[in-house]
Amino acid sequence: MKRLFVMMASVLLISVNPVMSQQLTILTENLPPLNYVENGVLVGPSVETVREIQRREGSNEEIQVYPWARAYKMSLEQENVVLFGMTHTEVRHDQFKWIGPLATKRDILVAKKGLGLRIGRLEDAKKVNRIGTLRDDTRERLLKSLGFTNLEPVSDEQLNAKKLILGRIDLWAYKIPGLRTVCELAGVDYEEVEEVYHLREINVDIAFSKKTSDRIVEKWRSAFAEMLADGTIMQIRKKWNMKLEDDPFPEIEEKP
């Protein structure tokens, strides 16, 4: 009888343990104003949103900050990986499991003021010597798909801000919101740069690796839906609009 009990208990542990032991690897990048490192601390509205989902779901995994290319590769290849905020493109749609949106952004081309650089149509941007991009970022992928060969990738957008001011690149593929904040973090005067071309408007979401359990994804999706319904998401967005000069959610006109 004792042996039978031990065998039954072992079977139970084998059947339950895989579910109980599933730990998430939660990743993001240093990309203000939605998620960024300030004085050694990870902050931002997307970070606060993800941590609130974790709190509601009893998840205590630490959010790790990685360079985008490495985080993206992990989310493509490994199981139980969460990466935020990821641009939800058509190409990526079937590669991940999605929750969101965390925010809506505008991808743009930026130039240094005073140079008289004008981009009337996208083909004009192919004529400049160098366009700064983030390595394996969705903007870099977009420009590559459109035939651009004059791209100069880096691992941190702050480097692009500095390179633009120093004249080491002619254009910088970046986004709004976030332009003002990344300039300030890089020690660059925001008034010295300007938008010269609008690429597109698109959502930024939470992405789960395809190998992540649907049960986990649905729990997070339900928590996000609850936060939308009870006003938590809007509270977070308004809070960070008030906190930052570079509004993460410019579509919200009224601020408390």
Buried (B, 14 or more C-beta within 10 A) or exposed (E): EEEEEEEEEEEEEEEEEEEEEEEBBBBBBBBBBBBBBEEEEBBBBBBBBBBBBBEBBEBEEEBEBBBBBBBBEBBBEEEBBBBBBBBBBEEBEEEBBBBBBBBBBBBBBBBBBEEEBEBEEBEBBBEBEBBBBBBBBBBBBBBEEEEBEBBBBBBBBBBBBBBBBEEBBBBBBBBBBBBBBBBBBBEBEBEEBBBBBEBBEBBBBBBBBBEBBEEBBEBBBBBBEBBEEEEBBEBBBBBBBEEBEBBBBBEEEEEE
